Amino acid sequence: MTEVPVSLPVIVLDHRPTEMEQLSETSADVVFSGHTHHGQLFPINLITKKVYELSYGYLKKRDTHFFVSSGIRLWGPPVRTVAKSEILVVEILFTKD
């Protein structure tokens, strides 16, 4: 991230949302994550809320926008007890300052 030009929009795909503090201190504009399995099976969602700062949803930290998806149920048993399978669609508009 130290060599990424700050003049360009920076979109990061991070498998797990574990480095949010560090990423919020970089030039990253938007970060997409998953892997938390939030909502796949109860009570995993209670555990992921303790493990991750953001285990599902949206959070803005400094100037970085974080999105964590519940995923599409491709791991483990073919059931979901708390959340629906989802594919995240986000429209991003970058403007010049």
C-alpha positions as CSV (number, residue, x, y, z in Angstrom):
1,M,0.0,0.0,0.0
2,T,2.9,2.4,0.5
3,E,3.6,2.5,-3.3
4,V,0.0,2.9,-4.4
5,P,-0.6,6.4,-6.0
6,V,-2.9,8.5,-3.9
7,S,-4.1,10.3,-7.0
8,L,-6.1,7.2,-8.1
9,P,-9.1,5.5,-6.5
10,V,-7.9,2.6,-4.3
11,I,-10.2,-0.5,-3.9
12,V,-8.9,-3.3,-1.7
13,L,-10.2,-6.9,-1.7
14,D,-9.3,-8.3,1.7
15,H,-10.3,-11.9,2.4
16,R,-11.0,-11.4,6.1
17,P,-11.7,-8.0,7.7
18,T,-8.9,-8.3,10.3
19,E,-6.7,-5.3,9.4
20,M,-9.2,-2.5,9.4
21,E,-7.2,-0.2,11.6
22,Q,-4.1,-0.5,9.5
23,L,-6.1,-0.2,6.2
24,S,-7.8,2.9,7.4
25,E,-4.4,4.6,7.8
26,T,-3.5,4.0,4.2
27,S,-4.8,5.5,0.9
28,A,-7.5,2.8,0.6
29,D,-10.9,4.3,-0.3
30,V,-13.0,1.2,-0.2
31,V,-12.4,-2.3,1.2
32,F,-14.5,-5.3,0.5
33,S,-14.2,-8.4,2.7
34,G,-16.1,-11.6,3.5
35,H,-15.0,-14.9,5.2
36,T,-16.6,-14.2,8.5
37,H,-19.4,-16.6,7.8
38,H,-21.6,-14.2,9.8
39,G,-25.1,-15.7,9.9
40,Q,-24.3,-19.0,8.3
41,L,-25.1,-21.0,11.5
42,F,-26.3,-19.7,14.9
43,P,-24.4,-19.0,17.2
44,I,-21.4,-18.4,14.8
45,N,-22.8,-14.8,14.3
46,L,-22.3,-14.1,18.0
47,I,-18.7,-15.4,17.9
48,T,-17.9,-13.3,14.7
49,K,-19.2,-10.2,16.4
50,K,-16.5,-10.7,19.1
51,V,-13.7,-11.7,16.7
52,Y,-14.1,-9.0,14.1
53,E,-14.6,-5.2,14.5
54,L,-17.0,-5.5,11.6
55,S,-18.3,-9.0,11.0
56,Y,-21.1,-7.9,8.6
57,G,-22.3,-4.7,7.0
58,Y,-20.8,-1.3,6.5
59,L,-18.4,0.9,8.5
60,K,-16.5,4.1,7.7
61,K,-13.3,4.4,9.5
62,R,-11.3,7.6,8.8
63,D,-11.7,8.1,5.1
64,T,-12.0,4.4,4.2
65,H,-15.3,2.6,3.6
66,F,-15.5,-1.0,4.7
67,F,-18.0,-3.5,3.4
68,V,-18.3,-7.1,4.8
69,S,-20.6,-9.5,3.0
70,S,-22.4,-12.5,4.5
71,G,-21.4,-14.5,1.4
72,I,-23.2,-17.0,-0.7
73,R,-23.1,-20.2,1.4
74,L,-20.4,-22.2,-0.4
75,W,-18.7,-23.5,2.8
76,G,-19.9,-26.1,5.3
77,P,-23.4,-27.4,5.5
78,P,-25.8,-26.1,2.9
79,V,-27.9,-24.1,5.4
80,R,-28.1,-20.6,6.8
81,T,-29.9,-20.0,10.1
82,V,-29.4,-16.2,10.6
83,A,-28.6,-14.4,7.3
84,K,-29.5,-14.8,3.7
85,S,-26.9,-15.6,1.0
86,E,-26.0,-12.3,-0.7
87,I,-23.9,-10.8,-3.4
88,L,-23.0,-7.3,-2.6
89,V,-23.6,-4.6,-5.3
90,V,-22.1,-1.2,-4.6
91,E,-22.1,1.8,-6.8
92,I,-18.9,3.9,-6.2
93,L,-18.6,7.4,-7.5
94,F,-15.2,9.1,-7.3
95,T,-14.9,12.8,-7.6
96,K,-12.0,15.1,-8.1
97,D,-11.2,17.5,-5.2
